[in-house]
Amino acid sequence: MKKGMALFAMACILACGASVHAADSIKIGVQGAHSGDLASYGVPSLNAVKIVADQVNAKGGVLGRQVEVIAQDDQCKPEMATSAATKLISDKVGVVVGPICSGPTTASLPLFQEAGLIAISPTATTPGLTESGKNPLFFRTVANDNAQARLTSDFMLNKLKVKKVAYLHDNGDYGKGFADNNRVLMEKGGAETVLFEAVTPDAVDFSAVVRKLRRAKPDIVVFGGYQPVASKLVQQMRRDRLNTPFIGPDGVKDETFLKMTGKDSEGVYASYPKDTSTLAEYKHARDAHVKAYGSEPGFGYYNAYAAAECLLDAIAKTGGTDTAKLKEAMRANAVDTPLGNIRFNEKGDAAGMALSIYQVKDGKFVELDHSVVLE
């Protein structure tokens, strides 16, 4: 179907035949960093859900009901996450997109689980969120840290022929998990760990860490964390004439990172979903953002767009927001999204999408010929 609008057409058909009063809206909660240092991660996801909702509503809604977006800001801070989650529950949302960061997701999921709410994160990557089995109502449209580590470690071992590795992380669920997983795989592959250290995210001066890196003489620095810390580290390294290659997870592949680091970012590697910009659904999602906000989408936008599509597809097919039915439908059906055709495995992880390695070349992240498909 043109522009990948099968979901919306189905929603429109169901809207025409439904007997439910339109005033009874379907409430989608969106939790994430909508302000603060990590707003560049959270705001694109909120924009994505708003755009999908507007498009569905313009065609009559789902099941004759309009889709209402209710946002709660947790600034990607676990201590704010429980309050944000509690507010969404009290607002009687039917489903949740988010949280976007792993720490707040870990803090919020017990509350959503108790309330019987399906939550789908576009960007929370800690493996235990799905692999522990503690969160059967949780899904995500992003690769977990294990998948990212498999890709990055294979790239370092087999493409870059790395022998000595330094690991830096922000000590958060997301950052330390990425560093830990890479360390296990790299050491298994024969690479030596010459430094493994946590850094303070709020620090301004990383010169002491750079001195440790200089003494350790690694072939590459593996960083686990988000772009604000990555930006400061890379700038400090280059300022002190330490040109060791630098690789990070998807949180590094962000336009803000490029703006913050400028020419210092040249050569930096990061993992990220494989480029799907040739897909009609991707083009439609991009055009919708440019039209609505006058700019290119930011980090996590397409993941959140896909999450909203998957939720609304399940709601349309099951006739409402009954949790048990939604859970079954999410696992039983594949949905065409900007990231490709997505389905969810028994754990709740997205299957069918692919990850690639990107490198900054001439001020832009360029996809390299090194990828993996999620199962």
C-alpha positions as a Markdown table, in Angstrom:
| # | Residue | x | y | z |
|---|---|---|---|---|
| 1 | Met | 0.0 | 0.0 | 0.0 |
| 2 | Lys | 1.3 | 3.5 | -0.9 |
| 3 | Lys | 3.5 | 5.2 | 1.7 |
| 4 | Gly | 3.3 | 2.2 | 4.0 |
| 5 | Met | -0.1 | 3.3 | 5.3 |
| 6 | Ala | -1.7 | -0.1 | 5.7 |
| 7 | Leu | -2.1 | 0.4 | 9.4 |
| 8 | Phe | -3.9 | 3.8 | 9.0 |
| 9 | Ala | -6.2 | 2.4 | 6.3 |
| 10 | Met | -7.1 | -0.4 | 8.6 |
| 11 | Ala | -7.7 | 2.0 | 11.4 |
| 12 | Cys | -10.0 | 4.1 | 9.2 |
| 13 | Ile | -12.0 | 1.0 | 8.1 |
| 14 | Leu | -12.5 | 0.0 | 11.6 |
| 15 | Ala | -13.4 | 3.5 | 12.6 |
| 16 | Cys | -16.2 | 3.6 | 10.0 |
| 17 | Gly | -17.8 | 0.4 | 11.3 |
| 18 | Ala | -17.3 | 0.9 | 15.0 |
| 19 | Ser | -20.0 | 1.7 | 17.4 |
| 20 | Val | -17.8 | 3.1 | 20.1 |
| 21 | His | -18.3 | 6.8 | 20.9 |
| 22 | Ala | -15.5 | 8.9 | 19.4 |
| 23 | Ala | -15.3 | 11.0 | 22.6 |
| 24 | Asp | -13.9 | 7.9 | 24.4 |
| 25 | Ser | -10.3 | 8.4 | 23.3 |
| 26 | Ile | -7.5 | 5.9 | 23.3 |
| 27 | Lys | -4.8 | 7.3 | 25.6 |
| 28 | Ile | -1.2 | 6.6 | 24.7 |
| 29 | Gly | 1.2 | 7.6 | 27.4 |
| 30 | Val | 4.7 | 8.8 | 26.4 |
| 31 | Gln | 7.4 | 8.8 | 29.0 |
| 32 | Gly | 10.9 | 10.1 | 28.5 |
| 33 | Ala | 13.4 | 13.0 | 28.7 |
| 34 | His | 11.3 | 15.9 | 27.4 |
| 35 | Ser | 13.6 | 18.4 | 29.1 |
| 36 | Gly | 17.1 | 18.4 | 30.5 |
| 37 | Asp | 20.4 | 17.2 | 29.2 |
| 38 | Leu | 19.0 | 14.2 | 27.4 |
| 39 | Ala | 16.0 | 15.9 | 25.8 |
| 40 | Ser | 17.6 | 15.4 | 22.4 |
| 41 | Tyr | 16.8 | 11.7 | 22.9 |
| 42 | Gly | 13.3 | 12.1 | 24.4 |
| 43 | Val | 11.7 | 14.8 | 22.3 |
| 44 | Pro | 12.0 | 13.1 | 18.9 |
| 45 | Ser | 10.2 | 10.1 | 20.4 |
| 46 | Leu | 7.4 | 12.3 | 21.7 |
| 47 | Asn | 7.2 | 14.0 | 18.3 |
| 48 | Ala | 6.9 | 10.6 | 16.6 |
| 49 | Val | 4.0 | 9.4 | 18.7 |
| 50 | Lys | 2.2 | 12.8 | 18.2 |
| 51 | Ile | 2.6 | 12.5 | 14.4 |
| 52 | Val | 1.4 | 8.9 | 14.2 |
| 53 | Ala | -1.6 | 9.9 | 16.4 |
| 54 | Asp | -2.4 | 12.9 | 14.2 |
| 55 | Gln | -2.3 | 10.8 | 11.1 |
| 56 | Val | -4.6 | 8.2 | 12.5 |
| 57 | Asn | -7.0 | 10.7 | 13.9 |
| 58 | Ala | -7.2 | 12.5 | 10.5 |
| 59 | Lys | -8.5 | 9.2 | 9.1 |
| 60 | Gly | -11.1 | 8.7 | 11.7 |
| 61 | Gly | -9.1 | 7.3 | 14.6 |
| 62 | Val | -9.0 | 3.7 | 15.7 |
| 63 | Leu | -12.2 | 1.8 | 16.4 |
| 64 | Gly | -14.1 | 5.1 | 16.0 |
| 65 | Arg | -12.0 | 6.6 | 18.8 |
| 66 | Gln | -9.5 | 9.4 | 18.6 |
| 67 | Val | -5.9 | 8.8 | 19.8 |
| 68 | Glu | -4.8 | 11.0 | 22.7 |
| 69 | Val | -1.2 | 11.5 | 23.6 |
| 70 | Ile | -0.4 | 12.1 | 27.2 |
| 71 | Ala | 3.3 | 13.0 | 27.9 |
| 72 | Gln | 5.3 | 12.7 | 31.1 |
| 73 | Asp | 8.8 | 14.0 | 31.5 |
| 74 | Asp | 11.3 | 11.9 | 33.5 |
| 75 | Gln | 14.5 | 13.6 | 32.2 |
| 76 | Cys | 16.0 | 10.1 | 31.9 |
| 77 | Lys | 16.4 | 10.1 | 35.7 |
| 78 | Pro | 15.3 | 7.0 | 37.6 |
| 79 | Glu | 14.4 | 9.1 | 40.6 |
| 80 | Met | 11.8 | 11.0 | 38.5 |
| 81 | Ala | 10.6 | 7.9 | 36.5 |
| 82 | Thr | 8.4 | 6.4 | 39.2 |
| 83 | Ser | 6.5 | 9.7 | 39.6 |
| 84 | Ala | 6.1 | 10.0 | 35.8 |
| 85 | Ala | 4.9 | 6.4 | 35.5 |
| 86 | Thr | 2.5 | 6.9 | 38.5 |
| 87 | Lys | 1.0 | 10.0 | 36.8 |
| 88 | Leu | 0.4 | 8.1 | 33.5 |
| 89 | Ile | -1.3 | 5.3 | 35.4 |
| 90 | Ser | -3.5 | 7.8 | 37.2 |
| 91 | Asp | -4.3 | 9.4 | 33.9 |
| 92 | Lys | -5.7 | 6.0 | 32.8 |
| 93 | Val | -3.6 | 5.6 | 29.7 |
| 94 | Gly | -4.2 | 2.4 | 27.8 |
| 95 | Val | -0.6 | 1.8 | 26.7 |
| 96 | Val | 2.8 | 3.4 | 27.0 |
| 97 | Val | 5.5 | 4.3 | 24.6 |
| 98 | Gly | 8.7 | 4.6 | 26.7 |
| 99 | Pro | 10.5 | 5.2 | 28.9 |
| 100 | Ile | 13.4 | 5.9 | 26.6 |
| 101 | Cys | 16.4 | 5.3 | 28.9 |
| 102 | Ser | 17.2 | 2.0 | 30.6 |
| 103 | Gly | 17.4 | 3.3 | 34.2 |
| 104 | Pro | 14.0 | 4.9 | 34.2 |
| 105 | Thr | 12.6 | 1.9 | 32.3 |
| 106 | Thr | 13.9 | -0.4 | 35.1 |
| 107 | Ala | 12.3 | 1.8 | 37.7 |
| 108 | Ser | 9.0 | 2.2 | 35.9 |
| 109 | Leu | 8.2 | -1.3 | 34.7 |
| 110 | Pro | 7.1 | -2.7 | 38.1 |
| 111 | Leu | 4.5 | 0.0 | 38.3 |
| 112 | Phe | 3.3 | -0.6 | 34.7 |
| 113 | Gln | 3.3 | -4.4 | 35.4 |
| 114 | Glu | 1.2 | -4.0 | 38.5 |
| 115 | Ala | -1.2 | -1.7 | 36.6 |
| 116 | Gly | -1.4 | -4.3 | 33.7 |
| 117 | Leu | -0.1 | -1.8 | 31.1 |
| 118 | Ile | 1.8 | -2.7 | 27.9 |
| 119 | Ala | 4.9 | -0.6 | 27.6 |
| 120 | Ile | 7.1 | -0.4 | 24.5 |
| 121 | Ser | 10.4 | 1.5 | 24.6 |
| 122 | Pro | 11.9 | 2.8 | 21.4 |
| 123 | Thr | 15.4 | 3.1 | 22.9 |
| 124 | Ala | 15.9 | 1.3 | 26.3 |
| 125 | Thr | 18.6 | -1.3 | 25.6 |
| 126 | Thr | 19.5 | -3.1 | 28.8 |
| 127 | Pro | 19.2 | -6.8 | 28.1 |
| 128 | Gly | 17.6 | -7.8 | 31.4 |
| 129 | Leu | 14.6 | -5.7 | 30.7 |
| 130 | Thr | 13.4 | -8.5 | 28.4 |
| 131 | Glu | 15.7 | -11.4 | 29.1 |
| 132 | Ser | 15.0 | -11.6 | 32.9 |
| 133 | Gly | 11.4 | -12.7 | 32.3 |
| 134 | Lys | 10.3 | -10.2 | 34.9 |
| 135 | Asn | 8.6 | -7.9 | 32.5 |
| 136 | Pro | 6.2 | -9.9 | 30.3 |
| 137 | Leu | 4.3 | -6.8 | 29.3 |
| 138 | Phe | 7.3 | -5.0 | 28.0 |
| 139 | Phe | 8.4 | -4.7 | 24.4 |
| 140 | Arg | 11.0 | -2.6 | 22.5 |
| 141 | Thr | 11.8 | -1.5 | 19.0 |
| 142 | Val | 15.5 | -1.3 | 19.5 |
| 143 | Ala | 18.4 | -3.8 | 19.7 |
| 144 | Asn | 19.4 | -4.6 | 23.2 |
| 145 | Asp | 23.0 | -4.2 | 24.4 |
| 146 | Asn | 23.9 | -7.8 | 23.8 |
| 147 | Ala | 23.1 | -7.4 | 20.1 |
| 148 | Gln | 25.0 | -4.2 | 19.9 |
| 149 | Ala | 28.0 | -5.7 | 21.6 |
| 150 | Arg | 28.0 | -8.7 | 19.3 |
| 151 | Leu | 28.1 | -6.3 | 16.3 |
| 152 | Thr | 30.7 | -3.9 | 17.8 |
| 153 | Ser | 33.0 | -6.6 | 19.1 |
| 154 | Asp | 32.9 | -8.5 | 15.8 |
| 155 | Phe | 33.8 | -5.3 | 14.0 |
| 156 | Met | 36.7 | -4.5 | 16.3 |
| 157 | Leu | 38.1 | -8.1 | 16.3 |
| 158 | Asn | 37.6 | -8.9 | 12.6 |
| 159 | Lys | 37.7 | -5.5 | 10.8 |
| 160 | Leu | 39.9 | -3.4 | 13.0 |
| 161 | Lys | 42.1 | -6.3 | 14.3 |
| 162 | Val | 42.0 | -4.8 | 17.8 |
| 163 | Lys | 44.4 | -6.3 | 20.4 |
| 164 | Lys | 44.2 | -4.0 | 23.4 |
| 165 | Val | 41.0 | -2.3 | 24.6 |
| 166 | Ala | 40.2 | 0.5 | 27.1 |
| 167 | Tyr | 36.6 | 0.7 | 28.3 |
| 168 | Leu | 35.0 | 3.8 | 29.7 |
| 169 | His | 31.4 | 4.0 | 30.9 |
| 170 | Asp | 29.0 | 6.3 | 32.8 |
| 171 | Asn | 28.1 | 3.6 | 35.4 |
| 172 | Gly | 24.5 | 3.6 | 34.3 |
| 173 | Asp | 22.4 | 0.5 | 33.3 |
| 174 | Tyr | 22.8 | 1.4 | 29.6 |
| 175 | Gly | 26.5 | 2.5 | 29.5 |
| 176 | Lys | 28.0 | -0.1 | 31.8 |
| 177 | Gly | 26.0 | -2.8 | 30.2 |
| 178 | Phe | 27.4 | -2.0 | 26.8 |
| 179 | Ala | 30.9 | -1.9 | 28.2 |
| 180 | Asp | 30.5 | -5.1 | 30.1 |
| 181 | Asn | 29.1 | -7.0 | 27.2 |
| 182 | Asn | 31.8 | -5.8 | 24.8 |
| 183 | Arg | 34.5 | -6.7 | 27.4 |
| 184 | Val | 33.3 | -10.3 | 27.7 |
| 185 | Leu | 33.2 | -10.8 | 23.9 |
| 186 | Met | 36.5 | -9.0 | 23.2 |
| 187 | Glu | 38.4 | -11.0 | 25.8 |
| 188 | Lys | 36.8 | -14.2 | 24.5 |
| 189 | Gly | 38.1 | -13.2 | 21.1 |
| 190 | Gly | 41.7 | -12.7 | 22.5 |
| 191 | Ala | 41.8 | -9.0 | 23.0 |
| 192 | Glu | 43.4 | -7.6 | 26.2 |
| 193 | Thr | 41.6 | -5.2 | 28.6 |
| 194 | Val | 44.1 | -2.5 | 29.5 |
| 195 | Leu | 41.6 | -0.2 | 31.3 |
| 196 | Phe | 38.1 | -0.5 | 32.5 |
| 197 | Glu | 36.8 | 2.5 | 34.4 |
| 198 | Ala | 33.7 | 4.5 | 35.2 |
| 199 | Val | 33.6 | 8.2 | 34.5 |
| 200 | Thr | 31.5 | 10.9 | 36.3 |
| 201 | Pro | 28.8 | 12.1 | 33.8 |
| 202 | Asp | 28.7 | 15.6 | 35.4 |
| 203 | Ala | 32.5 | 16.1 | 35.2 |
| 204 | Val | 33.8 | 18.9 | 33.2 |
| 205 | Asp | 37.5 | 17.9 | 33.1 |
| 206 | Phe | 38.4 | 14.4 | 31.9 |
| 207 | Ser | 42.2 | 15.1 | 31.7 |
| 208 | Ala | 42.9 | 12.5 | 34.4 |
| 209 | Val | 41.1 | 9.8 | 32.4 |
| 210 | Val | 42.9 | 10.9 | 29.2 |
| 211 | Arg | 46.2 | 10.5 | 31.0 |
| 212 | Lys | 45.2 | 6.9 | 32.0 |
| 213 | Leu | 44.4 | 6.2 | 28.4 |
| 214 | Arg | 47.7 | 7.5 | 27.2 |
| 215 | Arg | 49.6 | 5.2 | 29.7 |
| 216 | Ala | 47.4 | 2.2 | 28.8 |
| 217 | Lys | 48.0 | 2.6 | 25.1 |
| 218 | Pro | 44.8 | 0.9 | 23.8 |
| 219 | Asp | 44.1 | 0.2 | 20.2 |
| 220 | Ile | 40.6 | 1.6 | 20.7 |
| 221 | Val | 38.4 | 3.1 | 23.4 |
| 222 | Val | 35.0 | 1.5 | 23.9 |
| 223 | Phe | 32.6 | 4.0 | 25.5 |
| 224 | Gly | 29.3 | 3.1 | 27.2 |
| 225 | Gly | 26.9 | 5.9 | 27.7 |
| 226 | Tyr | 25.1 | 8.9 | 26.2 |
| 227 | Gln | 26.3 | 11.6 | 23.8 |
| 228 | Pro | 26.8 | 14.4 | 26.4 |
| 229 | Val | 29.6 | 12.4 | 28.1 |
| 230 | Ala | 30.9 | 11.0 | 24.8 |
| 231 | Ser | 31.1 | 14.5 | 23.4 |
| 232 | Lys | 33.2 | 15.8 | 26.4 |
| 233 | Leu | 35.5 | 12.7 | 26.3 |
| 234 | Val | 36.2 | 12.9 | 22.6 |
| 235 | Gln | 36.9 | 16.6 | 22.8 |
| 236 | Gln | 39.2 | 16.2 | 25.7 |
| 237 | Met | 41.1 | 13.3 | 24.0 |
| 238 | Arg | 41.6 | 15.2 | 20.8 |
| 239 | Arg | 42.5 | 18.4 | 22.6 |
| 240 | Asp | 45.2 | 16.5 | 24.4 |
| 241 | Arg | 46.4 | 15.0 | 21.1 |
| 242 | Leu | 45.2 | 11.5 | 21.9 |
| 243 | Asn | 43.8 | 10.2 | 18.6 |
| 244 | Thr | 42.9 | 6.7 | 19.7 |
| 245 | Pro | 39.8 | 5.3 | 17.8 |
| 246 | Phe | 36.6 | 5.7 | 19.7 |
| 247 | Ile | 33.5 | 3.5 | 19.5 |
| 248 | Gly | 30.1 | 3.7 | 21.2 |
| 249 | Pro | 26.5 | 2.4 | 21.2 |
| 250 | Asp | 23.5 | 3.9 | 19.5 |
| 251 | Gly | 23.4 | 6.8 | 22.0 |
| 252 | Val | 26.5 | 8.2 | 20.4 |
| 253 | Lys | 25.0 | 8.4 | 16.9 |
| 254 | Asp | 23.2 | 11.6 | 17.5 |
| 255 | Glu | 23.3 | 14.9 | 15.6 |
| 256 | Thr | 23.9 | 16.7 | 18.9 |
| 257 | Phe | 27.1 | 14.7 | 19.3 |
| 258 | Leu | 28.3 | 16.0 | 15.9 |
| 259 | Lys | 27.4 | 19.6 | 16.8 |
| 260 | Met | 29.1 | 19.4 | 20.2 |
| 261 | Thr | 32.4 | 17.8 | 18.9 |
| 262 | Gly | 32.7 | 19.4 | 15.5 |
| 263 | Lys | 35.9 | 18.2 | 13.7 |
| 264 | Asp | 36.9 | 16.2 | 16.8 |
| 265 | Ser | 34.2 | 13.6 | 16.0 |
| 266 | Glu | 35.9 | 12.6 | 12.8 |
| 267 | Gly | 36.5 | 8.8 | 12.7 |
| 268 | Val | 34.3 | 8.0 | 15.7 |
| 269 | Tyr | 32.3 | 4.7 | 15.3 |
| 270 | Ala | 28.8 | 3.9 | 16.6 |
| 271 | Ser | 26.3 | 1.1 | 16.3 |
| 272 | Tyr | 22.8 | 2.1 | 15.1 |
| 273 | Pro | 19.8 | 0.6 | 13.2 |
| 274 | Lys | 20.6 | -0.2 | 9.6 |
| 275 | Asp | 19.8 | 2.6 | 7.1 |
| 276 | Thr | 16.2 | 2.0 | 5.8 |
| 277 | Ser | 15.8 | 5.4 | 4.2 |
| 278 | Thr | 14.8 | 3.8 | 0.9 |
| 279 | Leu | 11.6 | 2.3 | 2.4 |
| 280 | Ala | 8.3 | 4.1 | 1.6 |
| 281 | Glu | 7.3 | 4.0 | 5.3 |
| 282 | Tyr | 10.6 | 5.7 | 6.3 |
| 283 | Lys | 10.2 | 8.4 | 3.7 |
| 284 | His | 6.6 | 9.0 | 4.8 |
| 285 | Ala | 7.7 | 9.3 | 8.5 |
| 286 | Arg | 10.5 | 11.6 | 7.6 |
| 287 | Asp | 8.4 | 13.9 | 5.5 |
| 288 | Ala | 5.7 | 14.1 | 8.2 |
| 289 | His | 8.3 | 15.3 | 10.7 |
| 290 | Val | 9.8 | 17.8 | 8.3 |
| 291 | Lys | 6.3 | 19.1 | 7.6 |
| 292 | Ala | 5.3 | 19.3 | 11.3 |
| 293 | Tyr | 8.5 | 20.6 | 12.8 |
| 294 | Gly | 10.6 | 22.0 | 9.9 |
| 295 | Ser | 13.6 | 19.8 | 10.7 |
| 296 | Glu | 15.1 | 16.4 | 10.3 |
| 297 | Pro | 14.0 | 13.8 | 12.9 |
| 298 | Gly | 16.3 | 13.3 | 15.8 |
| 299 | Phe | 17.6 | 10.2 | 17.7 |
| 300 | Gly | 15.0 | 7.5 | 18.3 |
| 301 | Tyr | 12.3 | 9.1 | 16.1 |
| 302 | Tyr | 11.9 | 6.1 | 13.8 |
| 303 | Asn | 12.0 | 3.6 | 16.6 |
| 304 | Ala | 9.2 | 5.5 | 18.4 |
| 305 | Tyr | 7.2 | 5.9 | 15.2 |
| 306 | Ala | 7.5 | 2.1 | 14.8 |
| 307 | Ala | 6.5 | 1.6 | 18.4 |
| 308 | Ala | 3.4 | 3.7 | 18.0 |
| 309 | Glu | 2.5 | 1.9 | 14.8 |
| 310 | Cys | 2.9 | -1.6 | 16.4 |
| 311 | Leu | 0.7 | -0.6 | 19.4 |
| 312 | Leu | -2.1 | 0.9 | 17.2 |
| 313 | Asp | -2.0 | -2.1 | 14.9 |
| 314 | Ala | -2.5 | -4.4 | 17.9 |
| 315 | Ile | -5.3 | -2.2 | 19.3 |
| 316 | Ala | -7.1 | -2.2 | 15.9 |
| 317 | Lys | -6.8 | -6.0 | 15.5 |
| 318 | Thr | -7.9 | -6.8 | 19.1 |
| 319 | Gly | -10.7 | -4.2 | 19.3 |
| 320 | Gly | -9.3 | -2.3 | 22.3 |
| 321 | Thr | -6.6 | -2.1 | 25.0 |
| 322 | Asp | -7.2 | -5.4 | 26.8 |
| 323 | Thr | -3.7 | -6.3 | 28.0 |
| 324 | Ala | -3.8 | -10.0 | 27.4 |
| 325 | Lys | -5.1 | -9.6 | 23.9 |
| 326 | Leu | -2.6 | -6.9 | 23.1 |
| 327 | Lys | 0.3 | -9.0 | 24.4 |
| 328 | Glu | -0.7 | -11.9 | 22.1 |
| 329 | Ala | -1.3 | -9.7 | 19.1 |
| 330 | Met | 2.1 | -7.9 | 19.5 |
| 331 | Arg | 3.8 | -11.3 | 19.3 |
| 332 | Ala | 1.6 | -12.8 | 16.6 |
| 333 | Asn | 1.7 | -10.0 | 13.9 |
| 334 | Ala | 4.4 | -8.3 | 11.9 |
| 335 | Val | 4.1 | -4.6 | 11.1 |
| 336 | Asp | 5.6 | -2.6 | 8.3 |
| 337 | Thr | 7.5 | 0.3 | 9.9 |
| 338 | Pro | 10.2 | 2.8 | 9.0 |
| 339 | Leu | 12.7 | 0.3 | 10.4 |
| 340 | Gly | 11.4 | -2.5 | 8.2 |
| 341 | Asn | 9.0 | -5.3 | 8.9 |
| 342 | Ile | 9.0 | -5.8 | 12.7 |
| 343 | Arg | 7.7 | -8.6 | 14.8 |
| 344 | Phe | 8.4 | -9.4 | 18.5 |
| 345 | Asn | 9.9 | -12.6 | 19.8 |
| 346 | Glu | 8.6 | -14.3 | 23.0 |
| 347 | Lys | 10.9 | -12.1 | 25.2 |
| 348 | Gly | 9.5 | -8.9 | 23.7 |
| 349 | Asp | 12.5 | -7.9 | 21.6 |
| 350 | Ala | 12.1 | -6.7 | 18.1 |
| 351 | Ala | 13.0 | -9.2 | 15.4 |
| 352 | Gly | 13.6 | -8.6 | 11.8 |
| 353 | Met | 15.4 | -5.2 | 12.1 |
| 354 | Ala | 19.1 | -4.9 | 11.5 |
| 355 | Leu | 22.0 | -3.0 | 13.1 |
| 356 | Ser | 25.0 | -1.5 | 11.3 |
| 357 | Ile | 28.3 | 0.2 | 12.2 |
| 358 | Tyr | 28.5 | 3.9 | 11.3 |
| 359 | Gln | 31.6 | 6.1 | 11.2 |
| 360 | Val | 31.9 | 9.9 | 11.2 |
| 361 | Lys | 33.3 | 11.0 | 7.8 |
| 362 | Asp | 33.4 | 14.7 | 6.8 |
| 363 | Gly | 31.1 | 15.6 | 9.7 |
| 364 | Lys | 28.4 | 13.0 | 9.1 |
| 365 | Phe | 27.7 | 9.5 | 10.3 |
| 366 | Val | 28.2 | 7.1 | 7.3 |
| 367 | Glu | 27.0 | 3.5 | 7.3 |
| 368 | Leu | 29.8 | 0.9 | 6.9 |
| 369 | Asp | 29.4 | -2.5 | 5.4 |
| 370 | His | 29.2 | -4.3 | 8.7 |
| 371 | Ser | 25.8 | -5.3 | 10.1 |
| 372 | Val | 23.7 | -8.0 | 11.9 |
| 373 | Val | 20.0 | -8.9 | 11.7 |
| 374 | Leu | 18.1 | -9.3 | 15.0 |
| 375 | Glu | 16.2 | -12.5 | 15.7 |
